């Protein structure tokens, strides 16, 4: 079976350096808020081109804390509306509702699967205070248009960069395209830890200071608590591992681009809708997502032929039981995408022979299960 994602193989590439990082942390005797976290925050901020990076426990917390900090600073209040793509992973929506803000769902562009800037302004009301563009699958949203809309309506831009480490829009990377950005370092991400981890990047010093305090029990100074905060910290060990893997991220992105190019040039089955991108040199291909109306049949066929795939994602957020109040909402493009998408294996150490097999099997598919 060709695995969808072989995390063991990915991480064993860096076995010696990861073990050295583990030993360094173990021998330091300092495991929370130490030198490794400080170093990773500097290095990742520099990588993104941002002034500040704040390590947190996971990607969801990163987004939650951004919104929470804006509430503390008086720039958001409960009941305010946040524009967000309808076809995102549920975490984007949860970050909004966790802060008692109101998600306003916007349909994507059917070709890129990214939020359609042309559909944003019609959703803006007097309560709209922010836009949450999600750089889905590793491709940056059309940030020039989104920034123009935000400036015209005096809205904050909070990037969901959980799938876009290293992606560019123009000459700037995700994490430096809005007012703040949330990153996930879940193990399967392009930059993945060996456990849960996340970060916020921003150029706003006051926001950064507030987020750092909120994630540390609301404390700027030990045993003094300005806010009713939470415990959401990047630990030393994960920071040390991420420092190792950050050095190789751009090389892994180049390999992902090569794989994506091979798929796009070699898959010639007319039943398959291939992903669209305006710029191959900016996309980091966290996922390679194809589409077919008989998605489940295609997935069964691929599995029967030794190819593991995943669906990102089978149920859109507005149809989840968690958002019962949204279940009657009709979002036809989003619903179509969630019914048709399927993700092929794509990671830096995926072998050429495996790629050739995947392409050959897909090209032979005639719409039947096997």
N, C-alpha and C positions, 0 to 999 in steps of 0.2 A: 504493500500500500504506500503510495506517495502521500506523505503527511501534508496536511494543510499548512502547518507550522511546526517545525522541529526545534523547540526551544533548547533541548539538550545539545543538539549539534551547534546551534547558534552560540551558546554560552561556552561550550567546550573549546571553541576557537581561542578564547581568552583565558583559559583555565589557569595558566601560570600567573598572569597578572591579577586575576580575581582572587586567587589564593594569597598572593602577596598583599592585596588590599585588605583581605580578611585578617591576615596576621598583623598588619599595621594597626588596624582598629582594635583587635583583641589586646595587643601588647600596650596600646596607649592607655587603657583603663578608663577611657572617656567615651561614652556611648550615645549621648544626647547633646545636641547643640555644641559640637566641637569643631575641630579644625577641618575635618572632611566635609561637613555641611557647608562651612564658610567657603572652602575652596570650590566646591561644586557650584555654589550660588554665584560666585564670581565668574567661573568658567562658563556656566550656562547663560548668564546674563550677557557676557561678551559674545557668545556664539549667536544669540538671538539679536544682538545689537541694542539691547535694552540696558537702562541704568541699574535696575534692581531685579533680583531674583529672590524669592522667598520660598524655601522648601517646605512642603506640607505633606500630610500623610497619604494623599491620593488625589486623583484628578477631580473627582466630584467635590472634595473639600476645597480645592483650588478655586473653583467657580463659586461655590457657596460663600467662601470668605471674601471674595471680591464684592459680591452683592451686599454682604453683611457690612463690610467696611464702608461702602457708599452710604448705607443707612446710618451708620454711626457718624459719618461726616456730614449728614444732613442733605445729601444729594439724591437720595431715594427714600421713599417712605412706603409703608404697607399699602397695597392697593395699586401702586404704580404698575404700568404695563411695560413688558419687555418683548420686543420683536424677536422671534426665533424661528428657524426653519422647522417645518412640520415633519420632515423625514429624518431627523437626527436620532441618535441614541437617547434613551430616556433620561440619562444623567443630565443632559443639557436642560431639560424641562424641570427636573427635580431641583436643580440649583436655584431656579427661579421660585418655585412654589415653596421651597424650604424657608425662603425669606419672606413669605406671605406677599409675594409679588405675583403679577398675573401674566402668564405666557400668552402671547398673541402669535398664533401659528401662521406661517407664510409658506406657500407652495414653492417647491424648487424648480430650477431649470431642468427639464426632462433629459437634457443631453449631458450636463455636468453633475447633476444631483445636488448642486449647491443652491443656496437660497437665491431666488430670482430678485435682483435689485429692482426690477420694474414693477414688482408686486408689493414692495415695502410701503411706499408712501400712502397707498390707499388704506393701509391698516393703522396709520398713525392717528392718534387722538390727542386730546389735551392731557391725557394720563400717561402717554408714552414717554418714557424717560431713557430708554436704552435699547440698543440692538445687540443681539448675541449671534454674530455670524459663526457658523461651524465650518471649519476647513475640512470637510468630510473626505475620507478615503486618502488624504494626503495632498489635496489640491487646495490652494488658497482661493477664497471667495473673490469676487470682483470688488476689491476694496476701494478702488478709486471712486466708484459710484456710491458705495455704502458710506464712505467718509463724507462725500458731498451731501448726501441725504442727512447724515448725522449733524453736520455743521449747520445746514439750513434749518434744522429743527431743534438744535441745541441738545442733542442726545449723546449719551455715553456709548462707546463701543467696547464691548467685552468679548474678546476672541475666545472661542473654544478651539484650542490648538491640540487637543488630545491625540489627533491622528496626523499632525502635520509638522513634527519636529524637522526643522531644516528647510521647509518649503518656502519659496519666495513668492512675493507679488512685486513685480518690478525689481528694484535693487534692494528690497528690504525683506527680512525673514518674518514669518509668522512669530508672534510674540512681541513684535514691534510695529504692528500695523494699526493698533487701536489704543485705547486708554489703559487697558490691562488685558492679560491673557492667562488662561488656565491650561496647564499641561498635565497629562497623565504619563507616568512611567510604568504602568502596568506591564508585566513581563512580555506580553505579545506586541507592544508598541515598537516602532522603529528604534527608539531609544528606550529600552526596557530594563527595569531593575530586576532583582531576583526576589521580588515580593511587591507589595503595594508601595507606591511613592508618587508624589506630584509636586508641582511648583506653580507659582505665579510670577509672571514678569510684568514690569511696568516701568515707565519713566517718571511716574508721579511719586515723589519722595514721601509725601504725607500719606498717600494711600498705602505705600509699601510698609511704612512704620505701623500703620493701623492694622494691616493684615498680619504682620509679624506678631503684634501683641494679641490679636484675637485668637490666633492659632496656638498661643502659649498661655492659656487660661485668662486671657485678657490682660496680661501683665507686660509692661515695659521694663519693670524693675522687679527683681525677685521679691516675692511676698507682698508686692503692691499691685493691686488689680484695678485698672481704670475701667474695664468693661467686663460684662458677663461672658467671658470667652469660652473656648473649647480647647481640647488637647488634640492638635493636628500638626504634628511635626515630622519632618523628614529625619530619619535616624542616621547615625554616623555610618553604619554598615552599608545601607542602601546608597548613601551618597558616595562612599568609596567605590562601590561597584559601578555606579553611574559615571564616575570620573574616568574609569577605565574604558567604558564603552563609548563615551562621548568622543574619545580620540579617533574612533573608527567609524563614527556615524556617517560622515560624508562619503567614505569609501563604500559603505553598505548601501547608501542611497544611489550611488552610481551603478551598482550591480542591480538594484531594483529597477532602475530606469532601463538598463539593458534587457532585463526580463520582460518588462512591460512593452518595450519596443518589439521584441521578438514575438510576443503574443499578438500584438496589434498588426504586425506585418505578416504573420504566418497563419492566424486563424481566419479561414476564408469561408466558413460555413454561413450561408445566408440566413440561417435560422437564429444566429447569434448577434445580439447588439453589443458592440464593443464600446468601451468607455471613451469619452471625448475629452480632449484637453486642448487648450489654446497654445500651450507652451510646454513642451516636453522637458525643458531644462528647469522648470520651477516646481513641477509635481514630484513628490517623494514616494508615491505609490505605496502607501501603507496597506492599501487593499487594491486588488485588481478585480473589478466588479463587472461582470457581464450580465446580460438580461435576455430572458426568453419567457414567453407567456406560459410555457409548460415547464416552469422552473423545477418543480418537484420531480417530474419525470426525468429531466436532465440530470438532476443531482443523483437520482437512483442509478441512472445509466453510468455516470462517472464513477460512482462508488463500486458498481459491479465490475468496472474495468480498473479498479485499483487506484482510484484518485479521490482523495478526501477533499471535500469542499465545505464551506460554511455559508450561512445566509446572514447578511448584515443589512437589515434585520427583518425577521418574519412578520412582526406586528408593529405598526406605527404607534407612537406614544398616545395619540388621541383615541386609539381603539383598545388600549390596555385597561384592565379592570381597575388599576390604580387611579385612572382619570375617568371615572364613570360619567362625570359631568360633561365630558367631551365626546363620549361615545357616539352621539347622534350627529356630530359634525361631519360634513362631507368634504373631503380633500382628495379629489379623484387622482391627481397626479401622484401624490404621496402614496395613496393606497395601491396604485398600479405598480409603483417602484417596489414597494415592500412585497408584492406578490410575485415579482419577476426577477429580482436580483439574486445573483449567486456569486460568491467570491472564490477565485482560483488561488492555488498556492502561489505565493510570492514572498521570498525572503532571500537574503544575500547568499546563503550557501546551498540554495537549490541547484542541483546539478543539471548540466545541459541535456543529458540523456533523459532525465525526468521531464524536462521541458518539452523535448521532442515527442515524448509519449503523450503528454497532456494535449498538445496541439493535434497530434494525429488522431487521438480518440475523439476530440471535439469535432474535428473536421469530418469524421465518419458518421457522426450522429444524424439520424434521419427523422428525429422526433419521437422515436419509440424508446421504451425503457432500456432494452438491451439489444 
